[in-house]
Amino acid sequence: MIMDRRVAGLAVAAAVGSLAVILYLTLVSNQAIFWFSVVLLGLLMIICESLGEEMAQGGRSTYGIIAIFGAIVALNTPSAMIVAMAGAMHLRLAQRKEEPWKLVFNGALYALCTWAASATYHGLGGVSRSFVTSDILRSLAPLIAAAVVFWALNSLAVGAALRWLSGTEPKEFLEKVALKLLPNQLIYGLVGLGLGVIYAQNAFYVDAGHQIVGSLAGSLRGLFAVLCLVALLGVAWYFSGKNIELLESFDHSVEVLMTHLERREPYLDGHAVRVAAYATAIARHYRLPFYEVNRIRHAALLHDLGRPAIPREILLQPGQLSEEEFDK
Protein backbone atom coordinates (compact mmCIF):
# COMPACT_ATOMS: atom_id res chain seq x y z
CA MET A 1 0.00 0.00 0.00
CA ILE A 2 1.23 3.52 -0.81
CA MET A 3 0.59 4.74 2.72
CA ASP A 4 2.68 1.93 4.16
CA ARG A 5 5.46 2.87 1.75
CA ARG A 6 5.38 6.45 3.00
CA VAL A 7 5.80 5.39 6.60
CA ALA A 8 8.40 2.80 5.58
CA GLY A 9 10.34 5.51 3.76
CA LEU A 10 10.07 7.76 6.80
CA ALA A 11 11.32 4.89 8.97
CA VAL A 12 14.36 4.31 6.76
CA ALA A 13 15.17 8.04 6.68
CA ALA A 14 14.85 8.30 10.46
CA ALA A 15 17.05 5.22 10.97
CA VAL A 16 19.77 6.58 8.67
CA GLY A 17 19.56 9.98 10.37
CA SER A 18 19.80 8.55 13.89
CA LEU A 19 22.78 6.35 12.99
CA ALA A 20 24.50 9.34 11.36
CA VAL A 21 24.01 11.40 14.53
CA ILE A 22 25.42 8.62 16.72
CA LEU A 23 28.48 8.25 14.47
CA TYR A 24 29.03 12.00 14.44
CA LEU A 25 28.82 12.30 18.22
CA THR A 26 31.17 9.37 18.80
CA LEU A 27 33.74 9.97 16.03
CA VAL A 28 33.76 13.76 15.74
CA SER A 29 32.62 14.95 19.17
CA ASN A 30 34.55 12.14 20.92
CA GLN A 31 31.65 11.12 23.17
CA ALA A 32 32.37 7.58 24.31
CA ILE A 33 29.59 5.00 24.43
CA PHE A 34 29.21 3.26 27.79
CA TRP A 35 28.35 -0.10 26.28
CA PHE A 36 27.78 -2.10 29.45
CA SER A 37 25.49 0.56 30.88
CA VAL A 38 23.76 0.82 27.49
CA VAL A 39 22.98 -2.91 27.59
CA LEU A 40 21.66 -2.72 31.15
CA LEU A 41 19.50 0.36 30.57
CA GLY A 42 18.46 -1.02 27.17
CA LEU A 43 17.01 -4.08 28.92
CA LEU A 44 15.24 -1.72 31.31
CA MET A 45 13.90 0.17 28.29
CA ILE A 46 12.44 -3.05 26.86
CA ILE A 47 10.74 -3.79 30.19
CA CYS A 48 9.27 -0.27 30.34
CA GLU A 49 7.99 -0.57 26.77
CA SER A 50 6.40 -3.93 27.58
CA LEU A 51 4.24 -2.24 30.22
CA GLY A 52 2.64 -0.02 27.59
CA GLU A 53 -1.02 0.00 26.58
CA GLU A 54 -2.73 0.37 23.20
CA MET A 55 -4.46 3.70 22.57
CA ALA A 56 -7.90 3.90 20.96
CA GLN A 57 -6.76 6.19 18.12
CA GLY A 58 -3.66 4.05 17.47
CA GLY A 59 -0.15 3.86 18.85
CA ARG A 60 0.95 2.86 22.33
CA SER A 61 1.33 4.68 25.62
CA THR A 62 4.48 3.42 27.33
CA TYR A 63 6.87 4.13 30.17
CA GLY A 64 10.00 4.05 28.01
CA ILE A 65 10.67 7.76 28.55
CA ILE A 66 11.68 6.88 32.12
CA ALA A 67 14.57 4.74 30.87
CA ILE A 68 15.43 7.27 28.15
CA PHE A 69 15.78 10.20 30.52
CA GLY A 70 17.58 7.97 32.98
CA ALA A 71 20.13 7.29 30.24
CA ILE A 72 20.39 10.99 29.34
CA VAL A 73 21.13 11.88 32.95
CA ALA A 74 23.35 8.89 33.78
CA LEU A 75 25.26 8.52 30.49
CA ASN A 76 25.55 10.83 27.45
CA THR A 77 23.71 11.58 24.21
CA PRO A 78 24.93 8.75 21.92
CA SER A 79 24.56 6.18 24.71
CA ALA A 80 21.04 7.42 25.46
CA MET A 81 20.13 7.24 21.74
CA ILE A 82 21.16 3.58 21.58
CA VAL A 83 19.14 2.87 24.73
CA ALA A 84 16.17 4.58 23.07
CA MET A 85 16.51 2.36 20.01
CA ALA A 86 15.78 -0.61 22.25
CA GLY A 87 12.30 0.89 22.60
CA ALA A 88 11.37 -0.75 19.32
CA MET A 89 11.35 -4.06 21.14
CA HIS A 90 8.98 -5.31 23.83
CA LEU A 91 8.26 -8.62 25.49
CA ARG A 92 4.97 -9.14 23.62
CA LEU A 93 6.49 -9.23 20.14
CA ALA A 94 6.15 -13.03 20.05
CA GLN A 95 2.40 -12.76 20.67
CA ARG A 96 1.75 -9.80 18.37
CA LYS A 97 3.95 -9.86 15.27
CA GLU A 98 4.73 -6.44 13.87
CA GLU A 99 6.10 -5.52 10.49
CA PRO A 100 9.88 -4.86 10.49
CA TRP A 101 9.54 -1.31 9.18
CA LYS A 102 7.30 -0.44 12.14
CA LEU A 103 10.00 -1.61 14.55
CA VAL A 104 12.58 0.44 12.63
CA PHE A 105 10.28 3.48 12.71
CA ASN A 106 9.69 3.21 16.46
CA GLY A 107 13.36 2.73 17.32
CA ALA A 108 14.62 5.49 15.01
CA LEU A 109 11.92 7.92 16.15
CA TYR A 110 12.82 7.31 19.79
CA ALA A 111 16.51 7.86 19.00
CA LEU A 112 15.94 11.16 17.18
CA CYS A 113 13.58 12.45 19.88
CA THR A 114 16.20 11.47 22.47
CA TRP A 115 18.85 13.41 20.55
CA ALA A 116 16.68 16.54 20.53
CA ALA A 117 15.73 16.10 24.19
CA SER A 118 19.36 15.53 25.24
CA ALA A 119 20.50 18.59 23.28
CA THR A 120 17.81 20.65 25.00
CA TYR A 121 18.68 19.24 28.42
CA HIS A 122 22.41 19.91 28.15
CA GLY A 123 21.94 23.18 26.25
CA LEU A 124 19.90 24.58 29.15
CA GLY A 125 22.47 23.52 31.73
CA GLY A 126 21.38 20.00 32.64
CA VAL A 127 24.11 17.83 34.16
CA SER A 128 25.01 14.19 33.48
CA ARG A 129 26.82 11.79 35.84
CA SER A 130 26.84 14.42 38.58
CA PHE A 131 27.03 13.75 42.30
CA VAL A 132 26.32 17.25 43.63
CA THR A 133 22.83 17.99 44.95
CA SER A 134 22.88 21.54 43.61
CA ASP A 135 23.57 20.20 40.10
CA ILE A 136 20.60 17.85 40.38
CA LEU A 137 18.28 20.69 41.41
CA ARG A 138 19.66 22.86 38.62
CA SER A 139 18.78 20.12 36.14
CA LEU A 140 15.06 20.07 36.96
CA ALA A 141 13.99 22.91 34.65
CA PRO A 142 16.15 21.71 31.71
CA LEU A 143 14.73 18.22 32.11
CA ILE A 144 11.13 19.46 32.00
CA ALA A 145 11.93 21.44 28.85
CA ALA A 146 13.59 18.36 27.34
CA ALA A 147 10.53 16.25 28.16
CA VAL A 148 8.29 18.75 26.35
CA VAL A 149 10.59 18.66 23.30
CA PHE A 150 10.55 14.84 23.31
CA TRP A 151 6.75 14.78 23.61
CA ALA A 152 6.25 17.35 20.83
CA LEU A 153 8.49 15.63 18.28
CA ASN A 154 7.19 12.16 19.10
CA SER A 155 3.54 13.30 18.92
CA LEU A 156 4.00 15.05 15.58
CA ALA A 157 5.74 12.05 14.02
CA VAL A 158 3.17 9.56 15.35
CA GLY A 159 0.33 11.84 14.23
CA ALA A 160 1.73 11.96 10.69
CA ALA A 161 2.21 8.18 10.60
CA LEU A 162 -1.34 7.53 11.83
CA ARG A 163 -2.75 9.81 9.14
CA TRP A 164 -1.03 7.77 6.46
CA LEU A 165 -1.87 4.42 8.03
CA SER A 166 -5.42 4.84 9.33
CA GLY A 167 -6.60 8.25 8.11
CA THR A 168 -6.62 9.73 11.63
CA GLU A 169 -6.21 13.50 11.42
CA PRO A 170 -3.10 14.75 13.29
CA LYS A 171 -5.16 17.49 14.96
CA GLU A 172 -7.59 14.90 16.32
CA PHE A 173 -4.73 12.74 17.59
CA LEU A 174 -3.03 15.71 19.26
CA GLU A 175 -6.22 16.94 20.95
CA LYS A 176 -7.67 13.60 22.04
CA VAL A 177 -4.51 11.65 22.85
CA ALA A 178 -1.22 13.54 22.80
CA LEU A 179 -2.23 16.50 24.97
CA LYS A 180 -3.63 14.15 27.60
CA LEU A 181 -0.30 12.31 27.71
CA LEU A 182 1.80 15.45 28.26
CA PRO A 183 1.41 15.53 32.09
CA ASN A 184 2.38 11.85 32.21
CA GLN A 185 5.43 12.55 30.04
CA LEU A 186 6.59 15.30 32.40
CA ILE A 187 6.18 13.05 35.43
CA TYR A 188 7.96 10.16 33.71
CA GLY A 189 10.79 12.54 32.80
CA LEU A 190 11.21 13.54 36.45
CA VAL A 191 11.17 9.87 37.46
CA GLY A 192 13.83 9.30 34.80
CA LEU A 193 15.93 12.04 36.39
CA GLY A 194 15.77 10.25 39.73
CA LEU A 195 16.51 6.92 38.07
CA GLY A 196 19.52 8.37 36.26
CA VAL A 197 20.92 9.94 39.42
CA ILE A 198 20.55 6.68 41.35
CA TYR A 199 22.27 4.72 38.59
CA ALA A 200 25.09 7.25 38.12
CA GLN A 201 25.85 7.51 41.82
CA ASN A 202 26.31 3.74 41.98
CA ALA A 203 27.88 3.06 38.57
CA PHE A 204 30.42 5.93 38.38
CA TYR A 205 32.99 7.44 40.71
CA VAL A 206 35.56 10.23 40.67
CA ASP A 207 39.16 9.01 40.42
CA ALA A 208 42.32 10.65 41.71
CA GLY A 209 42.53 12.78 38.59
CA HIS A 210 39.03 14.15 39.22
CA GLN A 211 37.68 12.23 36.22
CA ILE A 212 34.31 10.47 36.32
CA VAL A 213 34.90 6.81 35.48
CA GLY A 214 32.81 3.65 35.70
CA SER A 215 33.29 0.00 36.54
CA LEU A 216 31.55 -3.31 35.86
CA ALA A 217 30.73 -3.86 39.52
CA GLY A 218 29.48 -0.30 39.86
CA SER A 219 27.23 -0.68 36.83
CA LEU A 220 25.69 -3.85 38.28
CA ARG A 221 25.23 -2.10 41.61
CA GLY A 222 23.58 0.79 39.79
CA LEU A 223 21.28 -1.60 37.94
CA PHE A 224 20.25 -3.26 41.20
CA ALA A 225 19.46 0.13 42.75
CA VAL A 226 17.44 1.11 39.69
CA LEU A 227 15.53 -2.19 39.68
CA CYS A 228 14.45 -1.52 43.27
CA LEU A 229 12.85 1.71 42.04
CA VAL A 230 11.39 -0.02 38.99
CA ALA A 231 9.88 -2.71 41.22
CA LEU A 232 7.99 -0.04 43.16
CA LEU A 233 6.82 1.53 39.90
CA GLY A 234 5.75 -1.90 38.65
CA VAL A 235 3.62 -2.50 41.74
CA ALA A 236 2.03 0.94 41.35
CA TRP A 237 1.39 0.26 37.65
CA TYR A 238 -0.20 -3.13 38.43
CA PHE A 239 -2.63 -1.83 41.04
CA SER A 240 -3.40 1.25 38.94
CA GLY A 241 -4.38 -1.07 36.09
CA LYS A 242 -6.55 -3.15 38.41
CA ASN A 243 -8.26 0.00 39.67
CA ILE A 244 -9.01 1.06 36.09
CA GLU A 245 -10.39 -2.41 35.33
CA LEU A 246 -12.69 -2.22 38.37
CA LEU A 247 -13.97 1.22 37.36
CA GLU A 248 -14.62 0.04 33.81
CA SER A 249 -16.38 -3.06 35.13
CA PHE A 250 -18.55 -0.88 37.40
CA ASP A 251 -19.49 1.39 34.48
CA HIS A 252 -20.35 -1.60 32.32
CA SER A 253 -22.45 -3.18 35.08
CA VAL A 254 -24.44 0.02 35.59
CA GLU A 255 -25.07 0.31 31.83
CA VAL A 256 -26.24 -3.31 31.63
CA LEU A 257 -28.52 -2.82 34.64
CA MET A 258 -30.19 0.29 33.22
CA THR A 259 -30.49 -1.23 29.73
CA HIS A 260 -32.26 -4.25 31.23
CA LEU A 261 -34.63 -2.10 33.30
CA GLU A 262 -35.49 0.08 30.30
CA ARG A 263 -36.81 -2.93 28.40
CA ARG A 264 -40.01 -2.63 30.44
CA GLU A 265 -40.72 0.51 28.41
CA PRO A 266 -39.90 0.14 24.70
CA TYR A 267 -39.67 3.89 24.05
CA LEU A 268 -36.89 4.22 26.65
CA ASP A 269 -34.47 1.81 24.98
CA GLY A 270 -30.96 3.29 25.36
CA HIS A 271 -32.29 6.45 27.05
CA ALA A 272 -30.01 6.32 30.12
CA VAL A 273 -26.88 5.69 28.05
CA ARG A 274 -27.72 8.60 25.73
CA VAL A 275 -28.38 10.96 28.64
CA ALA A 276 -25.09 9.89 30.23
CA ALA A 277 -23.23 10.56 26.98
CA TYR A 278 -24.75 14.05 26.65
CA ALA A 279 -24.10 14.86 30.32
CA THR A 280 -20.49 13.69 30.03
CA ALA A 281 -19.96 15.81 26.91
CA ILE A 282 -21.34 18.91 28.67
CA ALA A 283 -19.18 18.28 31.75
CA ARG A 284 -16.06 17.91 29.62
CA HIS A 285 -16.97 21.04 27.65
CA TYR A 286 -16.88 23.00 30.91
CA ARG A 287 -13.55 21.33 31.79
CA LEU A 288 -14.76 19.79 35.03
CA PRO A 289 -12.30 17.55 36.90
CA PHE A 290 -12.16 13.90 35.86
CA TYR A 291 -13.80 12.63 39.05
CA GLU A 292 -16.66 15.15 38.70
CA VAL A 293 -17.25 14.00 35.11
CA ASN A 294 -17.51 10.42 36.35
CA ARG A 295 -19.98 11.42 39.07
CA ILE A 296 -22.18 13.22 36.55
CA ARG A 297 -22.02 10.23 34.20
CA HIS A 298 -23.09 7.81 36.94
CA ALA A 299 -25.89 10.14 38.09
CA ALA A 300 -27.16 10.39 34.51
CA LEU A 301 -27.10 6.62 34.10
CA LEU A 302 -29.07 6.11 37.31
CA HIS A 303 -31.51 9.03 37.05
CA ASP A 304 -34.43 6.69 36.19
CA LEU A 305 -33.56 3.99 38.70
CA GLY A 306 -36.84 4.51 40.59
CA ARG A 307 -39.06 3.71 37.61
CA PRO A 308 -39.17 -0.08 38.26
CA ALA A 309 -41.11 0.67 41.47
CA ILE A 310 -43.95 2.13 39.39
CA PRO A 311 -46.47 -0.35 37.91
CA ARG A 312 -45.88 -0.97 34.21
CA GLU A 313 -49.47 -0.26 33.18
CA ILE A 314 -49.19 3.23 34.67
CA LEU A 315 -45.87 3.95 32.96
CA LEU A 316 -47.29 2.89 29.59
CA GLN A 317 -50.63 4.68 29.95
CA PRO A 318 -50.93 7.25 27.12
CA GLY A 319 -53.45 9.55 28.79
CA GLN A 320 -53.57 11.62 31.97
CA LEU A 321 -53.32 9.78 35.30
CA SER A 322 -56.21 9.76 37.72
CA GLU A 323 -55.68 10.64 41.37
CA GLU A 324 -55.81 6.95 42.32
CA GLU A 325 -53.25 6.04 39.66
CA PHE A 326 -51.04 8.95 40.65
CA ASP A 327 -51.06 7.79 44.29
CA LYS A 328 -49.75 4.38 43.23
C-alpha positions as CSV (number, residue, x, y, z in Angstrom):
1,M,0.0,0.0,0.0
2,I,1.2,3.5,-0.8
3,M,0.6,4.7,2.7
4,D,2.7,1.9,4.2
5,R,5.5,2.9,1.8
6,R,5.4,6.4,3.0
7,V,5.8,5.4,6.6
8,A,8.4,2.8,5.6
9,G,10.3,5.5,3.8
10,L,10.1,7.8,6.8
11,A,11.3,4.9,9.0
12,V,14.4,4.3,6.8
13,A,15.2,8.0,6.7
14,A,14.8,8.3,10.5
15,A,17.0,5.2,11.0
16,V,19.8,6.6,8.7
17,G,19.6,10.0,10.4
18,S,19.8,8.5,13.9
19,L,22.8,6.3,13.0
20,A,24.5,9.3,11.4
21,V,24.0,11.4,14.5
22,I,25.4,8.6,16.7
23,L,28.5,8.2,14.5
24,Y,29.0,12.0,14.4
25,L,28.8,12.3,18.2
26,T,31.2,9.4,18.8
27,L,33.7,10.0,16.0
28,V,33.8,13.8,15.7
29,S,32.6,15.0,19.2
30,N,34.5,12.1,20.9
31,Q,31.7,11.1,23.2
32,A,32.4,7.6,24.3
33,I,29.6,5.0,24.4
34,F,29.2,3.3,27.8
35,W,28.3,-0.1,26.3
36,F,27.8,-2.1,29.4
37,S,25.5,0.6,30.9
38,V,23.8,0.8,27.5
39,V,23.0,-2.9,27.6
40,L,21.7,-2.7,31.2
41,L,19.5,0.4,30.6
42,G,18.5,-1.0,27.2
43,L,17.0,-4.1,28.9
44,L,15.2,-1.7,31.3
45,M,13.9,0.2,28.3
46,I,12.4,-3.1,26.9
47,I,10.7,-3.8,30.2
48,C,9.3,-0.3,30.3
49,E,8.0,-0.6,26.8
50,S,6.4,-3.9,27.6
51,L,4.2,-2.2,30.2
52,G,2.6,0.0,27.6
53,E,-1.0,0.0,26.6
54,E,-2.7,0.4,23.2
55,M,-4.5,3.7,22.6
56,A,-7.9,3.9,21.0
57,Q,-6.8,6.2,18.1
58,G,-3.7,4.0,17.5
59,G,-0.2,3.9,18.8
60,R,0.9,2.9,22.3
61,S,1.3,4.7,25.6
62,T,4.5,3.4,27.3
63,Y,6.9,4.1,30.2
64,G,10.0,4.1,28.0
65,I,10.7,7.8,28.5
66,I,11.7,6.9,32.1
67,A,14.6,4.7,30.9
68,I,15.4,7.3,28.1
69,F,15.8,10.2,30.5
70,G,17.6,8.0,33.0
71,A,20.1,7.3,30.2
72,I,20.4,11.0,29.3
73,V,21.1,11.9,33.0
74,A,23.4,8.9,33.8
75,L,25.3,8.5,30.5
76,N,25.5,10.8,27.5
77,T,23.7,11.6,24.2
78,P,24.9,8.7,21.9
79,S,24.6,6.2,24.7
80,A,21.0,7.4,25.5
81,M,20.1,7.2,21.7
82,I,21.2,3.6,21.6
83,V,19.1,2.9,24.7
84,A,16.2,4.6,23.1
85,M,16.5,2.4,20.0
86,A,15.8,-0.6,22.2
87,G,12.3,0.9,22.6
88,A,11.4,-0.7,19.3
89,M,11.3,-4.1,21.1
90,H,9.0,-5.3,23.8
91,L,8.3,-8.6,25.5
92,R,5.0,-9.1,23.6
93,L,6.5,-9.2,20.1
94,A,6.2,-13.0,20.1
95,Q,2.4,-12.8,20.7
96,R,1.8,-9.8,18.4
97,K,3.9,-9.9,15.3
98,E,4.7,-6.4,13.9
99,E,6.1,-5.5,10.5
100,P,9.9,-4.9,10.5
101,W,9.5,-1.3,9.2
102,K,7.3,-0.4,12.1
103,L,10.0,-1.6,14.5
104,V,12.6,0.4,12.6
105,F,10.3,3.5,12.7
106,N,9.7,3.2,16.5
107,G,13.4,2.7,17.3
108,A,14.6,5.5,15.0
109,L,11.9,7.9,16.2
110,Y,12.8,7.3,19.8
111,A,16.5,7.9,19.0
112,L,15.9,11.2,17.2
113,C,13.6,12.4,19.9
114,T,16.2,11.5,22.5
115,W,18.9,13.4,20.5
116,A,16.7,16.5,20.5
117,A,15.7,16.1,24.2
118,S,19.4,15.5,25.2
119,A,20.5,18.6,23.3
120,T,17.8,20.7,25.0
121,Y,18.7,19.2,28.4
122,H,22.4,19.9,28.1
123,G,21.9,23.2,26.3
124,L,19.9,24.6,29.1
125,G,22.5,23.5,31.7
126,G,21.4,20.0,32.6
127,V,24.1,17.8,34.2
128,S,25.0,14.2,33.5
129,R,26.8,11.8,35.8
130,S,26.8,14.4,38.6
131,F,27.0,13.7,42.3
132,V,26.3,17.3,43.6
133,T,22.8,18.0,45.0
134,S,22.9,21.5,43.6
135,D,23.6,20.2,40.1
136,I,20.6,17.9,40.4
137,L,18.3,20.7,41.4
138,R,19.7,22.9,38.6
139,S,18.8,20.1,36.1
140,L,15.1,20.1,37.0
141,A,14.0,22.9,34.6
142,P,16.2,21.7,31.7
143,L,14.7,18.2,32.1
144,I,11.1,19.5,32.0
145,A,11.9,21.4,28.8
146,A,13.6,18.4,27.3
147,A,10.5,16.2,28.2
148,V,8.3,18.8,26.3
149,V,10.6,18.7,23.3
150,F,10.6,14.8,23.3
151,W,6.8,14.8,23.6
152,A,6.2,17.3,20.8
153,L,8.5,15.6,18.3
154,N,7.2,12.2,19.1
155,S,3.5,13.3,18.9
156,L,4.0,15.1,15.6
157,A,5.7,12.0,14.0
158,V,3.2,9.6,15.3
159,G,0.3,11.8,14.2
160,A,1.7,12.0,10.7
161,A,2.2,8.2,10.6
162,L,-1.3,7.5,11.8
163,R,-2.7,9.8,9.1
164,W,-1.0,7.8,6.5
165,L,-1.9,4.4,8.0
166,S,-5.4,4.8,9.3
167,G,-6.6,8.2,8.1
168,T,-6.6,9.7,11.6
169,E,-6.2,13.5,11.4
170,P,-3.1,14.7,13.3
171,K,-5.2,17.5,15.0
172,E,-7.6,14.9,16.3
173,F,-4.7,12.7,17.6
174,L,-3.0,15.7,19.3
175,E,-6.2,16.9,20.9
176,K,-7.7,13.6,22.0
177,V,-4.5,11.7,22.9
178,A,-1.2,13.5,22.8
179,L,-2.2,16.5,25.0
180,K,-3.6,14.1,27.6
181,L,-0.3,12.3,27.7
182,L,1.8,15.5,28.3
183,P,1.4,15.5,32.1
184,N,2.4,11.9,32.2
185,Q,5.4,12.5,30.0
186,L,6.6,15.3,32.4
187,I,6.2,13.1,35.4
188,Y,8.0,10.2,33.7
189,G,10.8,12.5,32.8
190,L,11.2,13.5,36.5
191,V,11.2,9.9,37.5
192,G,13.8,9.3,34.8
193,L,15.9,12.0,36.4
194,G,15.8,10.2,39.7
195,L,16.5,6.9,38.1
196,G,19.5,8.4,36.3
197,V,20.9,9.9,39.4
198,I,20.5,6.7,41.3
199,Y,22.3,4.7,38.6
200,A,25.1,7.2,38.1
201,Q,25.8,7.5,41.8
202,N,26.3,3.7,42.0
203,A,27.9,3.1,38.6
204,F,30.4,5.9,38.4
205,Y,33.0,7.4,40.7
206,V,35.6,10.2,40.7
207,D,39.2,9.0,40.4
208,A,42.3,10.7,41.7
209,G,42.5,12.8,38.6
210,H,39.0,14.1,39.2
211,Q,37.7,12.2,36.2
212,I,34.3,10.5,36.3
213,V,34.9,6.8,35.5
214,G,32.8,3.7,35.7
215,S,33.3,0.0,36.5
216,L,31.6,-3.3,35.9
217,A,30.7,-3.9,39.5
218,G,29.5,-0.3,39.9
219,S,27.2,-0.7,36.8
220,L,25.7,-3.9,38.3
221,R,25.2,-2.1,41.6
222,G,23.6,0.8,39.8
223,L,21.3,-1.6,37.9
224,F,20.3,-3.3,41.2
225,A,19.5,0.1,42.7
226,V,17.4,1.1,39.7
227,L,15.5,-2.2,39.7
228,C,14.5,-1.5,43.3
229,L,12.9,1.7,42.0
230,V,11.4,0.0,39.0
231,A,9.9,-2.7,41.2
232,L,8.0,0.0,43.2
233,L,6.8,1.5,39.9
234,G,5.8,-1.9,38.7
235,V,3.6,-2.5,41.7
236,A,2.0,0.9,41.4
237,W,1.4,0.3,37.6
238,Y,-0.2,-3.1,38.4
239,F,-2.6,-1.8,41.0
240,S,-3.4,1.3,38.9
241,G,-4.4,-1.1,36.1
242,K,-6.6,-3.2,38.4
243,N,-8.3,0.0,39.7
244,I,-9.0,1.1,36.1
245,E,-10.4,-2.4,35.3
246,L,-12.7,-2.2,38.4
247,L,-14.0,1.2,37.4
248,E,-14.6,0.0,33.8
249,S,-16.4,-3.1,35.1
250,F,-18.5,-0.9,37.4
251,D,-19.5,1.4,34.5
252,H,-20.4,-1.6,32.3
253,S,-22.5,-3.2,35.1
254,V,-24.4,0.0,35.6
255,E,-25.1,0.3,31.8
256,V,-26.2,-3.3,31.6
257,L,-28.5,-2.8,34.6
258,M,-30.2,0.3,33.2
259,T,-30.5,-1.2,29.7
260,H,-32.3,-4.3,31.2
261,L,-34.6,-2.1,33.3
262,E,-35.5,0.1,30.3
263,R,-36.8,-2.9,28.4
264,R,-40.0,-2.6,30.4
265,E,-40.7,0.5,28.4
266,P,-39.9,0.1,24.7
267,Y,-39.7,3.9,24.0
268,L,-36.9,4.2,26.7
269,D,-34.5,1.8,25.0
270,G,-31.0,3.3,25.4
271,H,-32.3,6.5,27.1
272,A,-30.0,6.3,30.1
273,V,-26.9,5.7,28.1
274,R,-27.7,8.6,25.7
275,V,-28.4,11.0,28.6
276,A,-25.1,9.9,30.2
277,A,-23.2,10.6,27.0
278,Y,-24.7,14.0,26.7
279,A,-24.1,14.9,30.3
280,T,-20.5,13.7,30.0
281,A,-20.0,15.8,26.9
282,I,-21.3,18.9,28.7
283,A,-19.2,18.3,31.7
284,R,-16.1,17.9,29.6
285,H,-17.0,21.0,27.7
286,Y,-16.9,23.0,30.9
287,R,-13.5,21.3,31.8
288,L,-14.8,19.8,35.0
289,P,-12.3,17.5,36.9
290,F,-12.2,13.9,35.9
291,Y,-13.8,12.6,39.0
292,E,-16.7,15.1,38.7
293,V,-17.2,14.0,35.1
294,N,-17.5,10.4,36.4
295,R,-20.0,11.4,39.1
296,I,-22.2,13.2,36.5
297,R,-22.0,10.2,34.2
298,H,-23.1,7.8,36.9
299,A,-25.9,10.1,38.1
300,A,-27.2,10.4,34.5
301,L,-27.1,6.6,34.1
302,L,-29.1,6.1,37.3
303,H,-31.5,9.0,37.1
304,D,-34.4,6.7,36.2
305,L,-33.6,4.0,38.7
306,G,-36.8,4.5,40.6
307,R,-39.1,3.7,37.6
308,P,-39.2,-0.1,38.3
309,A,-41.1,0.7,41.5
310,I,-43.9,2.1,39.4
311,P,-46.5,-0.3,37.9
312,R,-45.9,-1.0,34.2
313,E,-49.5,-0.3,33.2
314,I,-49.2,3.2,34.7
315,L,-45.9,3.9,33.0
316,L,-47.3,2.9,29.6
317,Q,-50.6,4.7,30.0
318,P,-50.9,7.3,27.1
319,G,-53.4,9.6,28.8
320,Q,-53.6,11.6,32.0
321,L,-53.3,9.8,35.3
322,S,-56.2,9.8,37.7
323,E,-55.7,10.6,41.4
324,E,-55.8,6.9,42.3
325,E,-53.3,6.0,39.7
326,F,-51.0,8.9,40.6
327,D,-51.1,7.8,44.3
328,K,-49.8,4.4,43.2
